[in-house]
Amino acid sequence: MHDKLVFGVDFGTESARAVLVDAANGEVKAIATKPYAHGVIVETLPGTSVRLNSEWALQDPQDYLDALVDTIRACMNEAGARPDQVIGIGVDFTACTILPIRADGEPLCADPAFRGNPHSWVKLWKHHAAEPEANEITELARARGEAFLRYYGGSLSSEWLLPKVLQILREAPEVYHAADRFVEAGDWIVLQLTGELKRNSCAAGYKETWNKRNGYPSSDFLKALHPDMEHFVRDKIATPIYPVGTYAGRLTEEMARRLGLTEQVAVAVATIDAHASVPGAGIVEPGQMLMVMGTSICHMVMAEEELFIPGVNGVVEDGILPGLYGYEAGQAAGGDTLAWFVRSGVPAAYHQEAEQRGMSLYALLEEKARAIKPGESGLIALDWLNGNRSVLNDASLSGLIVGIRLETKPEEIYLALMESLAFGTRTIIEAFEDGGLPIRKLYACGGLSVNNRLLMQIFANVTGKQVEAVSSPNASALGAAMFGAVAAGAKAGGYDSIMEAASRMKDGHSVVYRPDEQARQTYDRLYRLYKELHDTFGRGSLMKELKAVKKWTEKSV
């Protein structure tokens, strides 16, 4: 075994995964995954009778710490590694996933006085209950001509910091005022590891409306938003912003003991999970789009120039890698869309067949869907089961399937949902290219790209582009490990730049999917129909009215 090892810890939506890799070549020595004990909290606060309304998505920060300790210890045991071999740890996290904390780092939800208040818990990235606040912030910024809005495609998402904090202030002012800081969960993990709160430029830039040259929105704007937010930046989030992957500190004595490591381990400043996947997939050049395909789908691309592209929800200098502008777009539901159908739309006969044949429902549906020609089902769907992140950036939108008949089969619906994800991605690619940023190559990583070959072929056929799918399911964790190696530095056995780390530690295995010309022609016709649905329902009021009725009904119960 090589003498120098680094950890990458990837905190996803449902679980955390640690990978222990050789710092010299990125060879994975051990992997460990642990689901969060409380999962995604969407109905009732654990240990209470407090019920949550729709659009809420919370988590318990203690689950993160438990997963961190257990996965790192499991990797060390599996690899038979010595503590003195580990030189660095990198962390990536879903975002915007925030929590209110005390000055000493204790989460407010750990305080018995606030345990029963849902606003004191972690608000997961897909907490969409702050949609009214997001719309209000956007409208006010437009009316005032605020420059920060152009960095986010012209509107803010309910998934981001300001809408979530404004919701807390309005619905639970006692939580807002009791919190000494609101922090990204990734930064909070680094705080637990090192005792130092160091906000990362990736989350600050993409999710917190911070800009490298202009900082946060002005106190005048925040005061106009809500009088109590005038000094929000100074009082609740003002700490220096650090570039992703740079040195954050070393393990505290307590954390070294809990993890079974030494206090000499360097810890990198955190980053967002999707963004860590870019170097993790070996991408270091402009014009190459990476689709990070998990519960949601994130589209990452870098360029040498700063462009303001309508509907593309983030352009951040040094946001992904230093020296380049990083662009982010995405679909709010990827794997979640397919999981919803498998969970809710498959009849008992399919369950029985899958069990008899010793295969998963996903594999059975993919097998059956593979026999259907493009367009043969007569179905087309919109991929908005969790709202639209790009290019409409509207979480109030919802899913739609058109063309269902009495003879429609489950696999036809499953295929239509897969196709909708590819159509949504094509919309995003066209937005980039119309905005002056050509996409030269298309890459994919994450669980969906590894486990669903039919889906990847559909993406190639719909986009008309070759898709290179990185075979490793650990791109985010590997990217985090690369940042951990950079935090340790060359003298300790790591690297002095992420470019060097990515070139030496990347996984070289991939599967290439090339467009089928006949299928592409059919999908061009279907895509025109998708765009018609996209514009009709995405820019109309019907879906918003449906959601308004749902919320009105909830309040009247």
N, C-alpha and C positions, 0 to 999 in steps of 0.2 A: 504493500500500500504506500502511495505517495505520502510524504511526511506532512504536507500542508493541506488542510481541509477547510471548507467554508460551508456555512448553512444558508439556504434560502428558505424563508418561511412565507408562504402564500396564504393570506387570510381571505377566503372566498365567502360567498353568500351563506353556504350551509355548513362549511367545515374549514379547518385549517390543514395545510399540508406542508411538511418540512422535507427538504431534500438535503442530504449531505453529499457534497461533491468534491472531487479532486480539484484543487485550485490550479493545477498545471494544465489540465485538459478538459475539465468539465465532466469527467466520468462520474456518473451517479453511483455512490457507494451504498446509499440507503434512502428509503422513502417511508414516511409514516403519515397517515391521515387520521384526523379525529373529528367527527361531527360535533357541532356545538350542542351542549346538553339541552338547551332550551330552543335550539333551532331558530327559525324566524318567528317572532311572536306577532301574531296577527289577530288573535281573538281575545285572550284574557291575560292579564299580567300574572306571571307565575306567583303562586302563593297568595293570591288575592282574588277577590270577586270582581275586580275592575275590568269591564269589558271595553274593547277598542272598537272604534268605528271603522268603516271601510276605508281603504287607502292607507291604513297604518301598517308600518313594518318596523318592529323594534328588535333589539337584541340585548343580552346580558353581557356586560364587559368581562365578568368573571369567567364566562365561557371561553373568551379569547386567551386569558392567562392559563387556564387549565389545559387548553389545546396546545399552547406554546410549550409548556413544560413537558407534557406527555409525548408530543411528537419528537421533540429534540432528544429526550431520553431514549425513546424507542429507536431512533436512528443510531444513536451512539451504541446501543446494545446490539443492534442488527449488524453494524459494520465492525464491531469489536475495536472501535477507535479509542485512542487515548485522549484525555482532555487537552493535553498540551499540543495535540496536532491541530486543533481548531483555532484558526486565526481570525475569522470574521463571521458576522451574521448580517444578512440583508433582509429587510421586511417589505412586503408589498401588501396592500389592503384595498378592499372595495372602497369606492368613494362616489359621492360624498356621504360618508358614514361618520356621524358626529355624536359627541356626548358632552354634557356639562360636567365640570369637575371642580373640586376645591383647589386651593393654591398648592396643596401638597400632592395633588394628582389623584386623590380619592374620587371616584365617580359619585355624583350626587345620588344616584339610585341606590348606593350602598348605605346611605343614611336612612335609618328607620323613619325619620320624619318625612322623607320624600319617596320612600319605597313604593307607596301606593299611588304616586302621581306618574302617569305614563310619560309625561314630558321630561322626567328626570332620567329616563333610560336612553340607551343608544338609539338614535334614529338611523336605521339602515338606509343605504343608498336608494332603495326602491320604496321608501316612505313617500307617498304622493299626496298626503293629506294637506300639504301646504300649497296646493295649486292656486287657490285664490290669492295667497300672498305673492306667489311668483308672478301672477298676472298683474297684480298691483305694482310690484317693483318695476316690471317691464314698462307698464304704461307711464309711470312717473318718470322713469329714465328717458323714455322717448320724448315726453312733454318738455323735459328740461334740457334735452340734447346732450345727455351724459355720454362722454366718449367711451366709457368702459363697455357699453352695450355692443359696440361693433365687434369686439373680440369674441362674442358669443353668438354670432349669427343673427343678432337683432333681438334676442329675447332670452330670458332666464328660465331655467328649469326648476320645477318644484323639488327636484332631487338635491339641490345645492344648498349651501350654507345659509345665505341670507333669508330665503323663504322659510326654511326650517326654524331659524332663530326667531323670525318675526312671528311665526305661529306660536312658538313658546311664549313670547312676550305677551301676546294677546290672550292666549287661553290659559296660561299658567305664569303670570308675572312673578309669583313668588319663586319659581324655579329660575327664571331669568336673572332676578336680582341676587339670588343665593349663589349662583354660579360665578366662580372667579375667572374661569376660562371656558370657552367652547373649543374643543379640539377634534381634529380628525382622529379616527380610531388608530390609524397607522402611526401617527405622531405620539399617541398615548402609549402604544406598545413600546416605542423607542424610549419614551419617558420611563416606563417600568423597567426597561433593560439597563438604562444608563443613569437614571436620576436627572436627566436633562431634557427639557421640553424644547425641541427644535422642529419648527414647522417646515414641511417640505415644499419646495417651489412647485412641484407637480400638482398636488392637491390645491395649494393656494391659488395657482394660476388657473386651473381648469374648473374648480368648484367653488372658490371663495372670492371671485371677482378681483383678484390681486394681479397687478401688472408689474413687471420688473422695473419699468421706468416711472410708472405713475402711482404705484402703490394701490391701496384700497379706494373704494368710492369715498368721496369727501364727507366730512362731518355735516356739512350743509345738506347734502342729499339725504344722509341717514336721518337727520333731524326732521326733514320734510316727510320722510317715510313714517317715522314715529318719534315723538319728542324724547322718549327714553333711550333712543338709539343714537342720539347725537354723538356721544363719546364711546360708542360700541367698540370701535377699533382700538382706541386707547385703553379701555377698561377691560375688554373681554377677549381680545385676540392678539393684541400688540406684543409680538415677540419677533425677533429677527427671522427672516426666511432664508433657508439654506438650500443650495442646489441638491437635487436628488442624488443619492448614492455617496455623498461625501461623508466624511468622518463625523459621527455624532458623539462618540464617547466610547468608554469601555464598560464592560459589565460591572455592576455594583457587586459588592461582596455577597449580598443577599441573593441576587439573581444568579450569580455564578454558582452558588451553593445549590439553589433549586434546580438549575439546569444540568448540574454535574460537569460544569466547565470551569475554566480559569478566569480570573479577573483581567487577564491580558487580551481577551477576545475583543476585537474592534467591532463596533456596531455602526452600520451605515444609516444615514438619514433615510426615512421611509419614502416610498413612492406608491403610485396607484397600481393595482394588479395588472390591468390591461397594458399600461405603459411599460411596466417591467418586462412584458412579453416581447417587446420590440428587440432589445439586445438579446433577450433569451432565445429568440428565433434567428439570431445572427444578422439582423437587419441594422445597418449603420449608415445607409445611403439615402438621399432624397428620392422622392417619387415612387417609393415602394410601399404599397398599402398592406398593412397587416390586419386581418380580421381575427380578433380574439373571440372565439366562439364557445361560450359557456351558457350560463343561465340567461345572460343577455349577450349581445354582440357589439363589440367596440371596434371601430375602424380608425386605425392610427396611420398617419403618414407624415413625413418630414419634408421640409423645403428650406432652401437658402434664403427665401424672401418672405416677408410678412404680407399676407393677403387677407382681406376681409370678405369671407364667402358667406352669402346668405344661407341660413339654415345649418351651417356647420358650427357646432356648439363649443368651439374652443380653439384658439390659436395662442400658443404660449412660447415665448422665447426660452430656449433651453428646457422646454417642458418635458421632452422625452430624452434627448441626448444633448450635451453641451455643444454650442456653436450652430445649432439648427433650430428653426421654428417647428414646433410640433403641433399637428392638427388632430383634432378628435371629433368623430361623429359616432353615431351608434343606433342600435335598435334595442329598445328597453326590454324586449323579451325574445330570446332565441331558444335555448333549450327549455326554458319555462313554457314556451308555446307548445312544444311537442309533449312535454311532461303533462301539461294540462289535459291534452286530448287522451293520452294513454291512461291517465288517472280517471277521467270523467266520461270518455266517449266510446270506450271499447266494450262490446257486449261479452256476456259470459262465455259464449262459444269460442271466442278468440282466446280468452284466458285458458280455457280447457285445452285448446289445441297447442298453445305455447307450452303449457305444463307437460303435456304428453310427449312433445317433441324435444323437451329439455332446452328451450330457448326463451329469451326474454320477449315481452310483448313488443318492445322496440324492434328487435330483430325480425319478429314475425311480420309486423306491419311494413318494415322496409322490404322484406322479401316479396310480399304481396304487391306493394306499390311499384316495385321494380318492373313488374309485368305490364304496367299501365303506360301507354304511350303519352307523350306530352299533348295536352289538350283533349285527350280521350275521355276524361272524367266529366267534362263540361262544367268544372268548378273553378272559381278563382276566389282568393281570400286576401284580406288586408291583415298585415302583421302587427296589429296594434293592441294585442291582448293586455299589454301593460302600458298603454299609451304610446305616443310617438316621440322619440328623442331627437331624430333628425329625419327630414329637414323641416318639418312642421313645428317640432319642439313643443308639443302639446300633450300633456299627460292626461287630459280629459277625454282624449279619443279612445275608441274601443275597437275590438275585433269585428270582422264581418266575413261571412262566407256566402257567396252568391252562386246559384245554380243547383242547389240541393233538390233532389227528386226522390220519389218513393223507392227507387231502385239504387240510390246512392249507397256505396259500401264504405265501411270505416277506413279502408286503405286509401280510398279516393280522397276522403277528407284529410287524412294524414299527408298524402302527397300534396294536396293543395296548400296545406300549412307550410310544408317545406318549400314549395315554390314561392309562397308569399315572403318568406325570409330572403330568398334570392332576389325577388323583385324589389324589396326594400333596400337591399344592398346596392342594386343597380341605380336606384334613385339617388343614393348617397354618392356613388361614384360619379354620376352625371353632374351632381352639384359641384363636386370638386373640379371636374374638368371644365364645366361652364365658367367657374370662377377663376380659371387660369392656372390650375394645378393639375397637369396631366398625370395619370396613374400609369406608370410604365410596367409595373409587375404587381401581381396579386398573390399574397401569402395568407395562410390560415394556420391557426393553432388553437389548442383547447380541446375539451372533451368532445364537442360536436364534430370537429374536423377529424378527430382520430377514430371515432366510433361509428360514423355514418357516411359510408363511401357514396351512397346514392345522393345524399344531400350535397356533397362536395361536387359531384358531377353536375347536379342541377345548377349549382352556383356558376360553374364554368359555362354551361349551356346558356344560362340567362344573361350573364354579363358579357359573354363573347370573349372572355379573357382566360388565359391559362391560369390555373390556381395551383400553387405549390403548397401542400399541406405538410407542415412540420410534424413528423411522426411522434415526437415526444409529447405527452400530455402535461409536461411540467415546465412549459416555457416561462410562465410567470415566476415560478419558484427559482428556476435557473437564472433568470434575469436578476432576481433579488440576490441570489448567491454571487453573481458577478459584481454587483454593487458592494456586497460584503467583502469581496476580494480587493476591490479598489479602496474601501475604507481601511483595510489592513495595510495596503501599500506594498510596493515591490520589496522593500527591505525585510518585511515579515514573511515574504513568500507569495504575496498577492500581485497587484498591478497598480500602476500609477495613473491609468486612464481607463474609462469604460470601453473605449474603442479597442484597446489592446486586449482587455478581458474578454470582450465579445468575440474577437477573432480567434482567441485561443480556447475558449471554453464552450463554444456553440455546439449544438447537436447537429451533425452533418446529415442526418437521415430525413428524407421527405418523400412524399408521394405526389406525383404531378397529374393533374386532371386537365385534359385539353377539351375545348368545346367540340361537340358533335354538330356538324353544319346543318343537318336536317332538323335536329332538335332545336338548334338556335333559331332557325327561321320560324318555327312554330311559336317559340317563346317570345320572339319579337312581336308577333301578333297579340299574344296574351298580355305582354307587358303594356301595350297600348291600352288594353282594357283595364289593367291594374292602375295605370296613370289616371284614367278617367274616374275610376272609383276613388283613388287617392285625392284628387282635386275636389270631387263632388262632396265626399264625406269629410275630408280633412279640412276643407275651407268653409264648409257649411255649418249649420247649427244643430242638426238632428242629434248627433252623438252627444253634444254638450247638453242638449235639453234632456236626453235620456238620463244622463248622469245627475243633472239637477233634480229631476223627479226622484231618483233613487235617494239622494241626500235629503230631500225634503221629507220623504217617507221615513227615513231613519230618525229624523228629528221629531217627527210627529208621533212615534211609537212611545 
